[in-house]
Amino acid sequence: MANRKTVFTLHSFPGRDRTVTSHPYQVKILDIRQVLTRCHVGLPCPSCYESRDSPADDFYYQNGKRSVHFCGNCRAMICRECAWNIKQYRGEQELGCRWCGEVLRLDTCLLSNEQEKDPSFQCYDLAHQNIKGILTQWCHSMHRTYEVHDLSKIFWANMVDLMGWRFFSRLDFLLEHQHPNQFRLLVSMMLKNAFSRFQQDALRSYSQFYQMPGDMCFIYRQSRKSAIIHHFSFMIARRLTANHRTYAFYMHLSRYLLANFAQRLAYGLAICELTEDSTASCIDMSDC
């Protein structure tokens, strides 16, 4: 992934002579905040100045094969209108992909029925459905759970910068399984450090965590850092309350530290109950 924060994309609009003209405009690359503002569209096109439709919903066939346009670098799917405008563009300014930040090299493919069913292509539909579905559901749930939440403090928000659109192809598994398992594992380990009788709970959480697919058995760096800081805080608390006469205070302080760090961990992993909100037909993403 490139380190650029902005790229040039085309803004197209009808001219006075009824022809469509396109001009390059500098825009920010896509991050989770921008994806949330477009979640009703689904998987965003990396070339659209303003996303109105998703390229995942664009079904156009030539000679019985689906015509699909991609970014030559990150393989992000590009909508047909943008692809046409890019082909016609003859300006000097190099256009970029809003997913990877690299210079855009358009790649057009004709996919057979078998290729459309291949997992490497189905991941576009998974990302598309996850953005329209569970990402919107998650944002509703976060507002209910925390009222106001700051995306900059969510441990996995920057994964979109690292992985681009592919991050959303497994978002359902992350939110429903990986993050809750990661939370339970780390909290149980913190409990084990503070109170020896929770050894069995730690072993059980460890087993549940490593029963997931191998590529999903990871812990975010910020999660690990939070657990380590809790461990050192607990050691300091134990030293400060080494005198047996302060045991009650030690227990109170230990519970406070555990509750405080568990709350930070829950917020950082964005742990919330993912339930449907049938009363809300739309959501204001400006606070996300």
C-alpha positions as CSV (number, residue, x, y, z in Angstrom):
1,M,0.0,0.0,0.0
2,A,1.2,3.5,-0.8
3,N,1.8,6.1,1.9
4,R,-0.1,8.8,-0.1
5,K,-3.0,10.4,1.7
6,T,-4.5,11.9,-1.5
7,V,-4.8,11.0,-5.2
8,F,-6.2,12.6,-8.3
9,T,-9.5,11.2,-9.6
10,L,-11.9,12.4,-12.3
11,H,-14.9,14.6,-11.7
12,S,-17.2,14.2,-14.7
13,F,-20.1,16.4,-15.6
14,P,-22.1,17.5,-18.7
15,G,-20.6,20.4,-20.6
16,R,-22.4,23.2,-22.5
17,D,-22.3,21.3,-25.7
18,R,-24.0,18.3,-24.1
19,T,-20.8,16.3,-24.0
20,V,-19.4,14.9,-20.7
21,T,-16.2,16.6,-19.6
22,S,-13.8,15.2,-16.9
23,H,-11.3,17.1,-14.8
24,P,-8.9,15.8,-12.2
25,Y,-9.6,16.6,-8.6
26,Q,-7.4,15.8,-5.6
27,V,-9.3,13.7,-3.1
28,K,-8.4,11.7,0.0
29,I,-7.8,7.9,-0.2
30,L,-10.6,5.7,1.3
31,D,-10.5,5.0,5.0
32,I,-13.1,3.4,7.3
33,R,-14.7,6.8,8.0
34,Q,-15.3,7.4,4.3
35,V,-16.5,3.9,3.7
36,L,-19.0,4.4,6.6
37,T,-20.4,7.5,4.9
38,R,-21.0,5.4,1.7
39,C,-22.0,2.2,3.4
40,H,-25.5,2.4,1.8
41,V,-23.7,2.0,-1.6
42,G,-21.6,-0.9,-0.5
43,L,-18.1,-1.5,-1.9
44,P,-16.9,1.9,-3.1
45,C,-15.4,2.4,-6.5
46,P,-11.8,3.7,-6.1
47,S,-12.1,6.1,-8.9
48,C,-15.5,7.8,-8.3
49,Y,-15.4,11.4,-7.2
50,E,-18.7,10.8,-5.5
51,S,-19.8,7.2,-5.1
52,R,-23.4,6.7,-6.2
53,D,-23.3,3.1,-7.2
54,S,-21.0,0.2,-6.4
55,P,-19.1,-1.6,-9.2
56,A,-20.1,-4.9,-7.4
57,D,-23.7,-4.2,-8.5
58,D,-22.6,-3.5,-12.1
59,F,-23.4,-6.5,-14.3
60,Y,-22.4,-5.9,-17.9
61,Y,-21.8,-8.8,-20.3
62,Q,-20.0,-9.0,-23.6
63,N,-20.2,-12.2,-25.6
64,G,-21.6,-14.1,-22.6
65,K,-18.8,-12.9,-20.3
66,R,-19.0,-10.3,-17.5
67,S,-16.9,-7.2,-18.2
68,V,-15.1,-6.1,-15.1
69,H,-12.5,-3.3,-14.6
70,F,-9.8,-3.4,-11.9
71,C,-7.0,-1.3,-10.5
72,G,-3.8,-3.0,-11.9
73,N,-2.1,-2.7,-8.5
74,C,-4.6,-3.6,-5.7
75,R,-7.2,-5.3,-7.9
76,A,-10.0,-3.0,-6.6
77,M,-13.1,-3.2,-8.8
78,I,-13.8,0.0,-10.8
79,C,-17.3,1.0,-12.0
80,R,-18.0,1.0,-15.7
81,E,-18.6,4.8,-15.9
82,C,-15.2,5.6,-14.3
83,A,-13.5,3.1,-16.5
84,W,-14.9,4.8,-19.6
85,N,-13.9,8.2,-18.4
86,I,-10.4,7.0,-17.5
87,K,-10.0,5.6,-21.1
88,Q,-11.0,8.9,-22.6
89,Y,-8.9,11.0,-20.3
90,R,-5.9,12.7,-21.9
91,G,-4.7,15.1,-19.2
92,E,-1.2,15.4,-17.9
93,Q,-2.1,14.7,-14.2
94,E,-1.7,11.0,-13.3
95,L,-4.8,9.5,-11.7
96,G,-4.7,7.4,-8.6
97,C,-6.6,4.6,-6.9
98,R,-8.4,5.7,-3.8
99,W,-7.9,2.3,-2.2
100,C,-4.1,1.7,-2.5
101,G,-2.9,5.3,-3.4
102,E,-0.9,4.1,-6.3
103,V,-1.0,5.4,-9.9
104,L,-4.0,3.9,-11.5
105,R,-3.4,1.4,-14.3
106,L,-6.8,0.2,-15.7
107,D,-7.1,-3.5,-16.2
108,T,-10.2,-4.8,-18.0
109,C,-11.2,-8.5,-17.9
110,L,-14.0,-10.6,-19.4
111,L,-14.9,-13.3,-16.8
112,S,-16.6,-16.6,-17.6
113,N,-19.3,-18.0,-15.3
114,E,-16.7,-20.2,-13.7
115,Q,-14.4,-17.3,-13.0
116,E,-17.3,-15.3,-11.5
117,K,-17.8,-18.2,-9.0
118,D,-14.1,-18.4,-8.1
119,P,-13.4,-17.3,-4.4
120,S,-10.9,-14.7,-5.7
121,F,-13.8,-12.9,-7.4
122,Q,-16.5,-13.8,-4.8
123,C,-14.5,-11.8,-2.2
124,Y,-15.8,-8.6,-3.9
125,D,-19.4,-9.6,-3.3
126,L,-18.5,-10.6,0.3
127,A,-16.9,-7.1,0.9
128,H,-19.9,-5.5,-0.8
129,Q,-22.4,-7.3,1.4
130,N,-20.4,-6.8,4.6
131,I,-20.2,-3.0,4.1
132,K,-23.9,-2.7,3.4
133,G,-24.8,-5.2,6.1
134,I,-22.7,-5.8,9.2
135,L,-20.7,-2.5,9.0
136,T,-23.9,-0.5,9.1
137,Q,-25.2,-2.8,11.9
138,W,-21.9,-2.4,13.8
139,C,-22.2,1.4,13.6
140,H,-25.7,1.3,15.0
141,S,-24.6,-1.0,17.8
142,M,-21.6,1.2,18.7
143,H,-23.8,4.3,19.0
144,R,-26.2,2.3,21.3
145,T,-23.3,0.9,23.4
146,Y,-21.0,3.9,23.7
147,E,-23.2,6.9,22.5
148,V,-20.2,8.6,20.9
149,H,-17.3,6.7,19.6
150,D,-14.0,7.9,18.1
151,L,-12.7,5.8,15.2
152,S,-9.2,6.9,15.8
153,K,-9.2,5.0,19.1
154,I,-10.4,1.7,17.5
155,F,-7.5,-0.7,17.2
156,W,-8.4,-2.1,13.8
157,A,-9.5,1.2,12.0
158,N,-6.0,1.5,10.4
159,M,-6.3,-2.0,8.9
160,V,-8.2,-0.4,6.0
161,D,-5.1,1.6,5.2
162,L,-3.0,-1.5,5.2
163,M,-5.4,-4.0,3.5
164,G,-7.7,-1.7,1.4
165,W,-11.0,-3.2,0.2
166,R,-9.9,-6.8,1.1
167,F,-10.3,-6.0,4.8
168,F,-14.1,-5.9,4.4
169,S,-14.3,-9.3,2.7
170,R,-13.8,-10.9,6.2
171,L,-15.4,-8.2,8.3
172,D,-18.3,-10.5,9.4
173,F,-15.9,-13.0,10.9
174,L,-13.8,-10.3,12.5
175,L,-16.7,-8.6,14.3
176,E,-18.6,-11.8,15.2
177,H,-15.8,-14.1,16.1
178,Q,-12.2,-12.9,16.1
179,H,-12.5,-9.7,18.1
180,P,-14.8,-11.2,20.8
181,N,-12.4,-14.2,21.1
182,Q,-9.4,-11.8,21.3
183,F,-11.2,-9.8,24.0
184,R,-12.1,-12.9,26.1
185,L,-8.5,-14.3,25.8
186,L,-6.8,-11.1,27.0
187,V,-9.3,-10.4,29.8
188,S,-9.0,-14.0,31.0
189,M,-5.2,-13.7,31.0
190,M,-5.5,-10.5,33.0
191,L,-7.8,-12.3,35.4
192,K,-5.3,-15.1,35.7
193,N,-2.5,-12.6,36.6
194,A,-4.6,-10.9,39.2
195,F,-6.5,-13.9,40.7
196,S,-5.0,-17.4,40.5
197,R,-8.5,-19.1,40.7
198,F,-9.2,-17.9,37.2
199,Q,-6.6,-20.2,35.7
200,Q,-9.2,-22.5,34.1
201,D,-11.0,-19.6,32.5
202,A,-7.7,-18.5,30.9
203,L,-7.1,-22.0,29.5
204,R,-10.6,-22.2,28.1
205,S,-10.3,-18.8,26.3
206,Y,-6.9,-19.8,25.0
207,S,-8.5,-23.0,23.5
208,Q,-11.4,-21.1,21.9
209,F,-9.0,-18.5,20.4
210,Y,-6.8,-21.0,18.7
211,Q,-9.8,-23.0,17.3
212,M,-10.3,-20.3,14.8
213,P,-8.6,-20.5,11.3
214,G,-4.9,-20.0,11.5
215,D,-4.8,-16.7,9.7
216,M,-7.3,-15.3,12.2
217,C,-5.4,-16.3,15.4
218,F,-3.8,-12.9,15.8
219,I,-3.8,-10.1,18.4
220,Y,-3.7,-6.5,17.5
221,R,-0.6,-4.7,18.7
222,Q,-2.6,-2.2,20.7
223,S,-4.5,-5.0,22.4
224,R,-1.3,-6.7,23.4
225,K,0.1,-3.4,24.6
226,S,-2.9,-2.8,26.8
227,A,-2.7,-6.3,28.3
228,I,1.1,-5.8,29.0
229,I,0.5,-2.4,30.7
230,H,-2.2,-4.0,32.8
231,H,0.2,-6.7,33.9
232,F,2.8,-4.1,35.0
233,S,0.2,-2.0,36.7
234,F,-0.9,-5.1,38.6
235,M,2.7,-5.9,39.7
236,I,3.1,-2.3,41.0
237,A,-0.2,-2.6,42.9
238,R,1.0,-5.9,44.4
239,R,4.2,-4.3,45.6
240,L,2.4,-1.2,47.0
241,T,0.1,-3.5,49.0
242,A,2.6,-6.1,50.0
243,N,1.7,-5.7,53.7
244,H,-1.0,-8.2,54.6
245,R,-3.0,-5.5,56.5
246,T,-3.7,-3.8,53.1
247,Y,-5.0,-7.0,51.4
248,A,-8.6,-5.6,51.2
249,F,-7.2,-2.5,49.5
250,Y,-5.1,-4.6,47.2
251,M,-8.2,-6.6,46.1
252,H,-10.1,-3.4,45.5
253,L,-7.3,-1.9,43.5
254,S,-6.9,-5.1,41.5
255,R,-10.6,-5.1,40.6
256,Y,-10.4,-1.5,39.6
257,L,-7.4,-2.0,37.3
258,L,-9.0,-5.0,35.7
259,A,-12.3,-3.2,35.1
260,N,-10.5,-0.1,33.7
261,F,-8.3,-2.1,31.3
262,A,-11.1,-4.4,30.2
263,Q,-13.2,-1.3,29.4
264,R,-10.4,0.2,27.3
265,L,-9.9,-3.2,25.5
266,A,-13.6,-3.5,24.8
267,Y,-13.7,0.0,23.3
268,G,-10.5,-0.5,21.3
269,L,-11.8,-3.7,19.8
270,A,-15.2,-2.1,19.4
271,I,-17.0,-5.0,21.2
272,C,-20.7,-4.4,21.1
273,E,-23.9,-6.5,20.7
274,L,-24.5,-6.8,17.0
275,T,-28.3,-6.7,16.9
276,E,-30.6,-5.4,14.1
277,D,-32.2,-2.0,14.7
278,S,-35.4,-2.2,12.8
279,T,-36.6,1.3,14.1
280,A,-33.8,3.1,12.2
281,S,-34.0,3.2,8.4
282,C,-30.9,5.3,8.1
283,I,-28.0,6.5,10.2
284,D,-26.0,9.7,10.4
285,M,-22.4,8.6,9.9
286,S,-20.9,12.0,10.6
287,D,-20.2,11.0,14.3
288,C,-18.6,7.7,13.4
